[in-house]
Amino acid sequence: MTCTAPERRALADRLVKAGVLTTAQWRAAVEAVPRELFLNPGVFLLADGGRWRPVTAAGADPAEWVRIAYSDQSLTTQLDGHLTADQTTDLVVGSPTSSSTTPVTVVDMIERLDVEEGHHVLEIGTGTGYSSALMCHRLGEDNVTTIEVDPDVAARADAALEAAGFSTWTATGDGLPGHPRRAPYDRVIATCAVRRIPHAWIRQTMPGGTILATVGGAWSYGTGLAKVTVGDDGTAQGRIIDRSSFMQARSQAVVPVSGDLSARTAYADSEREVEVPPVLLEEWMPAFLAQLAAPGAQFVRAATNDGVRHLYVFDPERESFAEFRADNDDWTVRQGGPVALWDDIERALTAWHDAGSPDITAVQLRITDRSHTYWIDDQPELRWEHRLA
């Protein structure tokens, strides 16, 4: 077995240089935990044409495997909810459903969790178990509970944790462990994206405790890292502290809009020129605002066979759409359904621009058992309440 202590020290040095590794205790964890143990049986590397190349720990050259394990990238470990790298030798297509997140993101999040000695932490989304192992090293395995919705992923994580010398409580479920070792928790961290932070997480967190989770809609970007403090009254309040991108929690994942888009947009109720170009939704903060203004919306990009570009916003739950058509730099929007989606999004983008285009870190939020409320400063046009059904 190849000794990777030098690679772990080099990784720690890079994380310090990146500004995310700032404490001696977390540096010790990074230097102690072998990341390669948490990549078994293998990974998928992106190849030409959007296909994936399987690389296994057993089949790869040892030097290549170490290089992959300590690269500064997220490593896909499962496709389509079932396929692992040891099950194929060919290039394959598929959607990532489990991964080992890039170390800079993992360490940045756990540093921001502000743990202290004796804290009990609940992790939502075990994944490969690498972040679980770092927290076990820092806090002790009795103080870490981790939960994973996929039984196969959980089993591999348990095996990796045991190989690394840890025996933590890994539960399989969809939101909270059925028999948590410690509750309530001082800290809750989610390594998956959620449309809304479940109130069950708040109930499992001690007053004064912290929840750290990526929030946003069905988009693969335009999401924010929320850090909230739980109050004595069962609410939580805080702000978006940074951009963040994770796979969606499977319990909150939505089905992407597909099929015949022209049929979905055949009957429009209105048509007009836009005041804000829809290509703005390809930028992170405008995309986040769009998800606040229209929380069920999906942004869809398509092109015809002759290369004509089409942009859409769909809200399948409210059976509404906005279709955009370009004439050089001029855009027209057609809207249909009970909700004028683009009117709501455009209003938010205009108010944001008028306020000086503040960064995502200007967004504050408050969570109760009935709603999520987001706002920027004290401007009523930049305030959104998402009531829970």
Secondary structure as UniProt FT lines:
FT   HELIX           5..18
FT   HELIX           24..32
FT   HELIX           35..39
FT   TURN            40..41
FT   STRAND          42..46
FT   HELIX           48..50
FT   STRAND          52..56
FT   TURN            57..59
FT   HELIX           62..69
FT   STRAND          75..79
FT   TURN            80..82
FT   HELIX           85..87
FT   STRAND          96..100
FT   HELIX           103..112
FT   TURN            117..118
FT   STRAND          121..124
FT   TURN            127..128
FT   HELIX           130..139
FT   HELIX           141..143
FT   STRAND          144..148
FT   HELIX           151..163
FT   TURN            164..165
FT   STRAND          169..172
FT   STRAND          185..194
FT   HELIX           199..203
FT   STRAND          205..215
FT   STRAND          224..230
FT   TURN            232..233
FT   STRAND          236..243
FT   TURN            250..252
FT   HELIX           261..264
FT   STRAND          270..273
FT   HELIX           278..282
FT   HELIX           284..293
FT   TURN            295..296
FT   STRAND          298..303
FT   TURN            305..306
FT   STRAND          309..315
FT   HELIX           316..318
FT   STRAND          320..327
FT   TURN            328..329
FT   STRAND          330..336
FT   HELIX           341..354
FT   TURN            355..356
FT   HELIX           360..362
FT   STRAND          363..367
FT   STRAND          371..376
FT   TURN            377..378
FT   HELIX           380..382
FT   STRAND          383..387
//
